[in-house]
Amino acid sequence: MSPVRTAPIAAALTGAISLVASVAALAAPGDPVIARDDDDVSNTLDLAATTLSQSKSGRMRATVTSWEGWTREDLVGESGPPGSVCVKVWTTRAPGSAQPNYLVCASPAATGDRLVGTVLRDPGRGLPVRVGAASVSGPTDRVLVLSWPARLIRARGGSFRFAIEAAQAKGCPRPRGCIDTAPDAPASRRFVVATTRRGGTGSD
């Protein structure tokens, strides 16, 4: 075979191999996605990484790891609203230019020493609306876990973008507090939702 005819074939094979590699690198539905952040703030609640995953039953799980240990008290200030750790979810809006469509947050309960989880939807006008509850575990050994039914978040096209925001209240300016994000704003990560037989309503 002549070199003239071999060159186009070789180029086509190279392109095909590159395409296969690119497709393989894409996250499959339900695959865990990690959002990392450097040790870049001086306050206690300094995010290190968050892994977002989906169980076989369809339940979403965000495992939030910090660089230092922290407690519920770090989310309580001397005045003003409490702090929180939230998964920010964009389903139709663009990260960096618009508020997230949904928030999944852990914040101090009105009474007691526990954290409570809430799933909120931003209607575009007025305050966010509560659409359901999230389970909260921790923080223990620098790890906080949030989980919620995937059906509470309507992902257009089967995927959404997410980021984590931690707002420490203790020892921080009010009312906003000390903020850290993973990844650094305005960056975000893409998660592909898996379709489940049970409609994403199951438990862990």
C-alpha positions as CSV (number, residue, x, y, z in Angstrom):
1,M,0.0,0.0,0.0
2,S,1.4,3.4,-0.9
3,P,2.3,6.0,1.7
4,V,-0.3,8.4,0.2
5,R,-3.1,6.0,1.0
6,T,-1.7,4.9,4.3
7,A,-1.5,8.4,5.8
8,P,-5.3,9.1,5.8
9,I,-6.0,5.6,7.3
10,A,-3.5,6.2,10.1
11,A,-5.0,9.6,10.8
12,A,-8.4,8.1,10.9
13,L,-7.3,5.4,13.4
14,T,-5.6,8.0,15.6
15,G,-8.8,10.0,15.6
16,A,-10.9,7.0,16.5
17,I,-8.6,6.0,19.3
18,S,-8.7,9.6,20.7
19,L,-12.5,9.6,20.5
20,V,-12.8,6.3,22.4
21,A,-10.4,7.6,25.1
22,S,-12.4,10.7,25.5
23,V,-15.7,8.8,25.8
24,A,-14.1,6.4,28.4
25,A,-13.0,9.4,30.4
26,L,-16.5,10.7,30.7
27,A,-18.4,9.9,34.0
28,A,-20.9,7.1,33.6
29,P,-24.4,7.6,35.2
30,G,-24.1,7.3,39.0
31,D,-20.3,7.3,39.0
32,P,-18.8,9.2,42.0
33,V,-17.5,12.7,41.2
34,I,-14.9,14.5,43.4
35,A,-14.7,18.3,43.9
36,R,-11.4,19.2,45.5
37,D,-10.1,22.4,47.2
38,D,-6.7,23.5,48.5
39,D,-5.9,24.3,52.2
40,D,-6.6,27.9,51.3
41,V,-8.5,29.6,54.2
42,S,-7.6,30.4,57.8
43,N,-10.9,29.5,59.4
44,T,-11.6,26.1,60.9
45,L,-14.2,25.0,58.3
46,D,-11.7,24.7,55.4
47,L,-13.0,22.3,52.7
48,A,-10.6,19.7,51.3
49,A,-12.8,17.6,49.0
50,T,-16.4,16.4,48.4
51,T,-17.4,13.2,46.8
52,L,-20.9,13.1,45.3
53,S,-22.2,9.6,44.5
54,Q,-25.5,7.7,44.0
55,S,-26.6,4.5,45.6
56,K,-28.2,1.6,43.6
57,S,-31.6,2.7,45.0
58,G,-31.0,6.2,43.6
59,R,-30.3,8.1,46.8
60,M,-27.7,10.8,46.5
61,R,-24.8,11.0,48.9
62,A,-22.3,13.9,49.4
63,T,-19.3,13.1,51.6
64,V,-17.7,16.4,52.6
65,T,-14.1,16.3,54.0
66,S,-12.4,19.3,55.7
67,W,-8.7,19.9,56.3
68,E,-9.4,20.4,60.0
69,G,-11.8,18.9,62.5
70,W,-14.9,21.0,63.2
71,T,-18.1,20.8,65.2
72,R,-21.7,22.1,65.2
73,E,-20.5,25.0,67.3
74,D,-18.5,26.4,64.4
75,L,-21.8,27.0,62.6
76,V,-23.2,29.1,65.5
77,G,-22.3,32.7,65.9
78,E,-22.9,35.1,68.8
79,S,-25.6,36.8,66.7
80,G,-27.3,36.5,63.3
81,P,-28.3,33.4,61.3
82,P,-26.4,30.1,61.8
83,G,-23.8,28.9,59.3
84,S,-24.3,25.9,57.0
85,V,-22.6,23.4,54.7
86,C,-24.5,23.2,51.4
87,V,-24.4,21.3,48.1
88,K,-25.3,23.9,45.5
89,V,-27.0,22.4,42.4
90,W,-27.5,24.0,39.0
91,T,-29.9,22.1,36.8
92,T,-30.9,24.8,34.3
93,R,-28.9,27.9,35.3
94,A,-25.2,28.5,34.7
95,P,-22.8,28.4,37.7
96,G,-21.0,31.6,38.2
97,S,-23.7,33.8,36.6
98,A,-26.8,32.7,38.5
99,Q,-27.9,31.3,41.8
100,P,-28.2,27.5,42.1
101,N,-31.6,25.9,41.3
102,Y,-31.3,23.8,44.4
103,L,-29.5,23.7,47.8
104,V,-29.0,20.7,50.0
105,C,-27.9,22.1,53.4
106,A,-26.8,20.9,56.8
107,S,-27.4,23.6,59.5
108,P,-27.8,23.6,63.3
109,A,-31.2,22.6,64.7
110,A,-33.1,25.2,66.6
111,T,-32.6,23.2,69.8
112,G,-30.2,20.5,70.8
113,D,-26.7,19.8,69.4
114,R,-27.5,18.1,66.1
115,L,-27.5,19.2,62.5
116,V,-30.5,19.0,60.3
117,G,-30.7,18.6,56.5
118,T,-33.0,20.4,54.1
119,V,-33.4,20.3,50.3
120,L,-34.4,23.7,49.0
121,R,-35.5,24.9,45.5
122,D,-35.0,28.5,44.3
123,P,-38.2,29.5,42.4
124,G,-36.5,32.6,40.9
125,R,-38.6,35.0,42.9
126,G,-38.7,35.2,46.7
127,L,-37.1,32.9,49.2
128,P,-36.1,29.3,48.5
129,V,-38.8,26.7,49.0
130,R,-38.3,23.5,51.0
131,V,-39.0,20.4,48.9
132,G,-37.8,17.7,51.3
133,A,-35.4,16.6,54.0
134,A,-31.8,15.3,53.8
135,S,-30.1,13.0,56.2
136,V,-27.1,14.3,58.0
137,S,-24.2,12.3,59.6
138,G,-21.3,14.0,61.4
139,P,-19.1,15.9,61.4
140,T,-16.9,13.0,62.6
141,D,-13.1,12.9,61.9
142,R,-13.4,15.8,59.6
143,V,-16.2,14.2,57.6
144,L,-19.8,15.3,57.1
145,V,-22.3,13.2,55.1
146,L,-25.5,14.5,53.5
147,S,-27.9,12.2,51.6
148,W,-31.2,12.7,50.0
149,P,-33.6,11.1,47.4
150,A,-32.5,12.0,43.9
151,R,-36.1,12.6,42.8
152,L,-36.1,15.8,44.9
153,I,-33.8,17.4,42.3
154,R,-35.1,17.6,38.7
155,A,-32.1,17.2,36.6
156,R,-32.7,18.4,33.0
157,G,-31.0,16.1,30.5
158,G,-30.1,13.6,33.2
159,S,-27.2,15.6,34.7
160,F,-26.5,18.7,36.8
161,R,-23.5,20.8,38.0
162,F,-22.6,21.1,41.7
163,A,-20.3,22.8,44.1
164,I,-20.0,22.8,47.9
165,E,-20.1,26.0,50.1
166,A,-19.3,26.0,53.8
167,A,-20.3,29.1,55.8
168,Q,-18.7,29.2,59.2
169,A,-20.4,31.5,61.7
170,K,-18.2,31.2,64.9
171,G,-15.6,34.0,65.0
172,C,-16.6,35.3,61.5
173,P,-18.1,38.5,60.2
174,R,-21.9,38.6,60.2
175,P,-24.3,37.9,58.5
176,R,-22.5,36.0,55.8
177,G,-19.7,34.4,57.8
178,C,-16.4,32.9,56.6
179,I,-17.0,31.2,53.2
180,D,-15.1,28.4,51.5
181,T,-16.1,26.5,48.4
182,A,-15.1,23.3,46.7
183,P,-14.0,23.7,43.9
184,D,-13.1,27.4,44.1
185,A,-16.0,29.5,42.8
186,P,-17.1,29.9,40.1
187,A,-15.9,26.4,39.1
188,S,-18.3,23.4,39.5
189,R,-18.4,19.7,38.7
190,R,-20.8,17.7,36.5
191,F,-22.7,14.7,37.9
192,V,-24.7,12.3,35.7
193,V,-27.7,10.9,37.4
194,A,-28.4,7.2,37.0
195,T,-32.0,6.0,36.4
196,T,-33.2,3.5,38.9
197,R,-36.1,1.1,38.9
198,R,-37.4,2.6,42.1
199,G,-37.4,6.1,40.7
200,G,-34.6,7.4,42.8
201,T,-36.6,7.2,46.0
202,G,-34.8,4.4,47.8
203,S,-32.6,4.4,50.9
204,D,-28.9,3.8,51.3
